[in-house]
Each structure stands twice: as structure tokens, then as C-alpha cells.
């Protein structure tokens, strides 16, 4: 089993405006997320938003049309691990360090 995590760090907001986007991995958005003008996000993954979520018009995020603060959307479940520590730093490159406490049926991580 592999786990794919994408970290999107936006200072103020990420706007998805019309069309369909497919997420088949786990996505974390650090910042506000606005979905408008009939935009939809589908797939087998999940999107976790650390910030405000605004869903306008006929937009949906994994079928949900309700926004809130610090939310997770989608069928993608939690990773089969318990983290002891997780740290990410960005200078010219992004460095991610973590230590797991437990892992269940997990061979490796794909970032």
C-alpha cells in the first residue's frame, strides 16, 4: 500500500473556477479555498483544507456543497499510520521530515 500526499501552501486562497478536477490522492491545502461557477472536485482521494472553505453557485467538493473552516472532503480515508512527528520547511527546496509511531500494511511513502 502506498500513500500519496500533496501539500499545497497558498498564502491567501486557492480558487477553483468552473470545470472538473480529479483528486485521486490526499491533498492538504494550507490557506482558504474557494470553489465557484459550477466547479466540481471528484475522485477517490481527499482534500483537507486548513482555512476557510467557500463553495459558491452550483459547485461541489466530492459531492458536498457546504463550506466550513478546517474541513476534510472526499472518500479517501486516513493514512494507515500514526505520526510521532511531522515537519516541513521550504527555502529553495521543500524538506519534509517525519517519524511514524505505528504503520499498518504500509511499505513506503510516495510524496
N, C-alpha and C positions, 0 to 999 in steps of 0.2 A: 504494500500500500504506500502511495506517496501523497504528500500534501503540498499543494501549491499555494503560496501566499503572495499577494501583490500588495505593496504598500504605496498608496497614493497620498502624497502630502501636498495639500493646497492651502496656501495662506489664508484665503478668504472663502472661496467657493469653487465648486466644480459644477458646471451647468450642462445638462444633457437635454438637448433641444430637438425634438422630433426624431422619428426613426426607431429602429430596434437595435439594442446592443445585447450580445450574449455573453454572460459570465459563466464559465464552467470551472472556475477556481474560486478561492476565497479572496475577497478584495476588502481592504481596510482603507477607508477614506478619512484622513485627518483634516477636518475642516467641514464647512457647510456644504450640503448637496442639494441642488435644485433640479427637478425634473419637470419639464413643461412642454406644452404644444404637442400632445399625443405621443410623447416619448415612452418607450417601454424597455424594461430590462428583463431578460428571460435567461434561462439556462439551468444548470444543475448545481451551480455554486452558491455563494452567498456574498452579500455586501454588508459590511459593518461600517456605520458612519458615526464618527466621534465628532459630533457637532449637530447642528440643526438640519433636519430633512424637510424640504418643502416639495410637495407633489401637486402640481397645478394641472388644470384643464382635465383632459382625459388620459393623463399619464399614469403609468403603473410601474412599480418596482416589484418584480416577482409576483404580480397579481394584486399587490396592495396599492390602494390609492390614499392611504393615510400616512401623513408625515408626523414625525416627533423628534425628540432630541436623544442622541446616543442610542441608536437603534440598529438591529440586525434584520436583514430581509433575505429570504431565499431558502431553498430546500437543503443547501449544503450544511452538513452538520458540523459539530465541533471537531477539532483535530483530536486524534486518539492519543493525546499526550497531556501530561501535567507539566507546566513550565515552572522551574525553580527561579529562573531569571531570564529576562529578555531586554536587550539594549540595542538601539540603532543610532548611529551617528552619520551625519553627512557633511563632508568637506568637499573635496574634488571628486571623491567616490563615496559610496554608501557602504558602511561597515555594519554588519548585523552579527551580534553575539547572543547566544542563548545556551541555557543549560536545562536539561529536562530532569524531572524528578521520576516520572514513570512514562513508559511508552507501551501501547497495546497494538500489536500487529503492525508495527511500523518499521520499515527497513532503512529509509532515508528521507531527506527533505529536498524538494526542488524549489528553489527560490527564483 
